[in-house]
C-alpha cells in the first residue's frame, strides 16, 4: 500500500474519532440549552455548509478533526442565558465530559462489530512446562485464566498486560481458572531462574513470530530492534511462527554464545549478530493465548466489547504512569506519523487474509485510538477537556467560579505547552520511522 493511501486512511480514522468526540459535546450542549452557532468537520476554508436550526454545519478543506463552537465558550457573550458560561456547573461538566465519553461509546460500538465477526481472545493456557510453578499449581493446557494475582482477567491481552506492567517476584499469587466450564482456584509461586535472554516478548502461537514488546535496555532494544519486527530465522533455522521459535529455543537453550537473528521489517530483511544477556527473573512456566480469537454468543459480544474498551483505557492509563515514572523512553512515544506507519504495516500484513481482515484490523486501530483519545482528553491538563473539568470541580467545591481571565490564562499556557509537545512528538516520529 502506498504511503499516500496510508495517510488518507489515517486522516479518515482520526477525523471520524475526533468528529464523534465533538458530536458528544454538541448533543449534550443542546440538551442543556447551550447555543451552538457552528459545528465544523475539519479546518481551513469551507467547502460546503448547511444550517439546521441555529447551528451551521460545515465541511472544511483540511479534513483532520473538527470543532463544536459553543456560545460563550471563550468568555464572550457574558449575560446571554444560552451561553456556555451562563449555565450551572453540572450542565457545563456534563457537556465537557461528553466528548471523551462519546469516544468510549465509539470504541464500544466498533468493538461489538469486530467481536461479533471474529470473536474475543480468551486467556486460555497453551502449554505448561513440566515441574514448573504452573505445573505444581495444577494448571493444564486449555484452562482459561479468569483472575491472576489481584487482576481480573477477561481477555488474553489483559493477562499479557499484567506481565508487562507488573514485575514478578517470589510472592505467591492466587489464580482462578475455568476447566470444562467449572471454576477452580489455586496458588502459584513464580520461581527465580537464571538464564540467557534477548529481552523481548512474543506470542508462542501459529502466527508469525512478531515482537510484541521489548524489555527496556534489553539486548534487542539496544540493537535497534522495534516492536512489530518479525523474526524469520535464528542461526539459519527458518522461523515460521512464534510456536516454532519457542520450540527451537526449547531444543537449543541460549548459553551466552553469539547467535544470528534475521528480521522482517515492512518487507526489509536484516540480520543481527547478538550475544544473549545473563539475567535473573521469575517465571510461571506456562504460555497463554493473547491473540487467537473465538466466536461467542450475542450477549457475550456485548460483554466482551465492554472488556475490550476497559482493556484499552486501563492500558493507556498504566502506560502514562510508566512514562511519568521514567520507565518508558521518548522512543516509546508515538504520534500521527508513527500511527500512519503502523497502519501501513497493518494493511500490508492483512492483505493476504482478504479485504475483510484488512478492515477489521483497521477497526481494531480505531478502537485503540478512540479509547486513547478519550483518556488523553480527561487528563487534568489545561486546554484539554480534563483541564476544564478541573476548574468546574473547583467551582463545585468552593461554591464560586474561578475568574474567567485567570482560567483563560491557564488554558492559554496549556495550549502553548501542548503545541510544543506536538512538535516534539512529530520530530520524534520522524526520527523513529525514517532514521532508525
N, C-alpha and C positions, 0 to 999 in steps of 0.2 A: 504494500500500500504506500502511495506517495505521501511525503511529508505534508503536502497541501491538504490532502484528504484527511489526514490525522488532525491537522489544525482545525479544519472545518467541523469534524466530529467533536473535538474538544470544545470548540466555541458553542456548538449546539447543546452539548450536555451542560456546560456552565450556564448558558442562557436559560435553559429550562429550569435548572435548580434555583438560580437567583430570582427569576421571574416568579416562580412559585413562592419563594420566600417573601417577595414584595406583595404578592397576591394575598398572603396571610395578613400583612399589615392593612391592606385595602379592605378586606372583608370585615375585620374586627373594628377598624376605624369607622366604617359606615354604620355598623351595628351600634356603636357608641355615639353616634350623632356627630362625628368629626367630618368636616368638609374635606374632600379630596379633589382639588382642582385638576390634577393630572396624574395619569398612570402611564409610564413610558416603558417600552421594551427597547433596550439598547441606549446608546448615547450618540450625540452629534446631531447633524441636520435631520429634520423629519422627512421620512419617506412617504408616510401616509398617516392620516389621523381621522378619528370619528368621535362623536360625542354621545354619551348615554347619560341622561340627566345632567348633573352639574360637572361630571368628570369627563375630561378629554383623554382618550386613549390614543397613544401614538406609537408608531414603529419607526425607529431611527436607524441611521446609516450603519453605525458600529454595533452589530448585534452581540454585544457582550454585556450581560447584566441587565439592569433595569432600575426603576425607582418609583416609589409611591410618594407623591408630594402632597403632604397634608397641610392644611391651612394653619398658620401659626407655629409650625414645627420649628422654625428658626427664630422664634421670639417675636415675629411681626404679628400683625392683626390682633394686637392687645385689645381686650374688651369684647371681641367678637365671640358670642356664645358657642359658635361652631368651630372655634379654633382649638387645636390640639392642647395648647397651654391653658385653655379655659375649662377643660374637663377635669374631673376629680382624679386623684392619684390611681385609684383602682382601674378606671377606664383607660388611663394612659398606660398603666402597667400591662393590662391585657393586650392593648394594641401593639406595644413594643414586643412583648413576648410572643405574639402570634407569628412573627416572621420565622424565628428559629423553630417554633413548634410545627409550622407547616412544612419545614424541611424534614422533620422527623416523620410527619404524615406521608410525605412523598416517598421517603425511603421505605416506609412500611408498605405502601401500595406496590412499589416496584418489587420489593422482596416477595410479596404474595404472588406476583406474576412469575418470578423466577422459580420460587419453591414449588408453585403449582405445576410448573412444567418439568423441572428436573429433580425436585425433592430437596431434602435437607441433608446435612452431614452429621450423622450420629457418631458419638465418640466411642466407637467400638474398638476393642483390643485386637490388633493384627497379629501380634506374636508375643510370647513370653519366654524369656531366656531361662534355661534350667538353673536351679539353685540361686536365682536372683531374688531380690526383695519382693518383686511382684509374684514370683513363683511360690515363695514362702507364705505370701498373703492369701494364696488360693485363687488368684486371678487366672482366667483361662481365655484362650482365643475365642472371640465372639462376644465376650462380656461387654456391656455398654456402660461406660462410666457416667454416673449422674451427679456425683459430688467428689471432689478431690481436695483434701485439706479443708479449708473454710470456704471454698468456692463451689457454688452450684454450677454444674456443667450440663448445658442443654444441647450444645453442638460441639463437634470435634475441635473447631478452631478456638473455642473457649479453653479447652484443655491445653492447646498449643500456646495460647496467650498466658496461661498460668505459668508454664515453664519459661516463657520469655520474660515475664515481669517479676518473677519470684525466684530467688536463688535457693536451691535445695540445700539442706544441711542434715544433720543426723536426727532431726526432730521427727518423731513418729506422726504419720498423717492418717486421718480417717478417710476411708474410701467407700463410697456407696456405688453399687452397680446392679444392673439388671442381667439376669440369666434366664432365658426362656420365659420372659415376661414376669419373673418373680424377682423381688428386690432383696439384695443382700448387703451386708456391711462388713468391713474388715479393717485392719490397720496395716500400714506399710511403712517400713523404716528404710529410707534411702541408705545405700551403702557407699562408703568412701572408696573410690577406686583411683588408681594411679595408672595413667595410660598416655599414649601419644595421640594428639588430636590436631586437626587443622582449623578448628574454630568456626563451624558453620552448622546450620540446621537445614534439614530437607525432609521430605515426606517419603518414607520407605514403601512406596506403592508401585503399581504398574505404570504410573505416569512417568514422564521424563524426569531425570534427577535434577530438579531445579532447586537452586539455593533459595530458601525462604527467608533466611536472615543470617547475619554474621555476628560472631562474638566480637565485642569491642576489643580492639588491639590484638585480635587473633591473627593466626598465620595468613589466612585468606584476605582479611581486611587490609593487612599491611602490604599484601602483594597486589592490591588494587582490584581484587575481585568484587563484584557487585551482587546484591540480591537480584534474583531472576536470571543470573547467568546459569547456563545448563551444562552440567558435567557430561561429557560424551565419551571420555575414556580415562583410564587410570593405568599407568605403566603399560600402555599398549593394549589393555583389555577394553573392549568396547562396552560402554555402559549404556544399556538400552532403557533403563528405568531406575527409579530410586531403590526399588527392591533388589535389582541386580547389583547396584553399588553396595548396598548393605550386605548382601551375600558375599561379595568379593572381599570386603573388609573383614567379614567374619572368618573367611578362609585364609586371609593374608593380613593378620593384625599389623598395624603400624608399629615399628620398633625404633623410630628415630632416624632411619635411613632416608636418604633423599628419594623422592618419588616424582613422577610426572603426571600432571593433571591437564587434560585438554578440555577447553570450554567452548561453548557456542554462545555468542552474544549478538543477538539480532542478525544471525547469519554469518557473522565473522568468527572464524575459528582461531584460537590461540592456545599455546601450550606453555605451562609454567613448571619450572623445577622448584619443588618445595621441600622443606625439612619440617616434619611434624613437631609440634611443641609438647614437651612433657608437662602434663597438668594433673592436678588432683581435683576431683569433683565427685559429687554424689550422683548415683544412678538409681533408677527404679527397676530397670530390667524388663520393660515392656514397650512395645511400639503401638501406635494407635492411629486411627483414621482421622485426618484433618482436612480432607478434600473430597473424598468419594461421597457421592450423593445417593440417597434412596427416596423413592416416591412415598408419599404418605396421604392420609385422608384429608378431605377439605377442611375439617375442623382443625386438624394439626397444621395445615398450611397457615392458618391464621395464627396459631400459637407459635410456630417456629419463625414466622415473619416478625413477630414481636421480639423473639430471642435474637434474630438477625440484627435488628436495629439496636437492641441493647448491647450486643457484642461490639458494634462499631462505635457506639457512644462511649462505652467503658474503655475500649482500646484507645480512642482518641484522648480521653482524659488521662489515662495512665501514661501514654506516650508523651504528653505535655509535661506530666510530672517528672518523667525521666529526663526530659530536655532541660527543665528548670534546675534539676539536681545535678546536671552536668554529666549524666550517664549516656547522653546522646550527643554526637558532634554536629557541627553545622552541615556536614555532608549528609546527615540524615534528614535535613530539611528539604522539602520539595515544593515547588510552586507550579505554575501553569506550564512552563517549558518541560519540566520533567514529567508532568502528568501527560502531556501530549506525546512525549516519547514512550511512556509506558502504554498508552492507548494504542500506539502504533505496534508495539510488541504484542499486545493482547490480540489485536486483529490478525497479525501475521501468524501467530501461533494457533489461532482458532479456525483459520481459513480451511484447513484440511478436514475439519469436522463439519463444515457446511455453514450456510448463512445463519441458520437458527442459533448456533452456538456462538457465532460472532456477536450477534445481537444480545444474547444472554450474558456474555462476558462484559459487554459494554454496559448492560443494565446493572451488573454487579458493581462496576465502577461508579455508576450513578448513585447506587445505594451508599457506597463508601463516602463519596463526595458530598451528598446531601446531608448525611448524618454528621460528617465532619464540619460542614458549614454551619449547621445548627449549633454544634458545641462551640465552635470558634466565636460565633456571634454572641454567645452567652457569657464569654469571658468578661470579667469586670474591667475592661479596657475602655477609656474614653473614646468616643466617636462610634463605638460598636453598640449593638443593642444592649449588651451586658452592662456597659458603662452607663447608659441611660437608665437602665433598671436600677442601678445602684443609687442614682440621685433620687429616683422615685421612692425607693425603700427608705432612704434618709429622710425624705419628706414625711413618710408614714410614721417613722419613729419619732421625729422631733415635732411633728404637727404643723410644719410650715415648709414651703418650698425653699430650696437654695436659690439665691438671687440669680435671675436669668443671665446676667452678664458674667457672673463667676462660672456658672455651668458652661456657658458658651466658650469661655476662655479655656477651660479644661478640655472640652471637646476639640477645640482648635489645635491645642498642643497634641492631643491624641491623634488627630489626622496627620500631623507632620511626622510623628513617630511611626505611624503605620505606613506612610509613604516611604520613609527611609527603610523600613523593614521590607517592603515590597521590592525596592531597588536591590537590597542585599540578596533577597531570595532569588530574584531574576538572574543576577550575575552568578550566584551560587549554582543555579540550574544550568546556566550556560557552561560553567566550568566542569560540572559533573557529567553533563550529557555529551559535550563535544570535545573535551580536553582531557578525558581520563581513559 
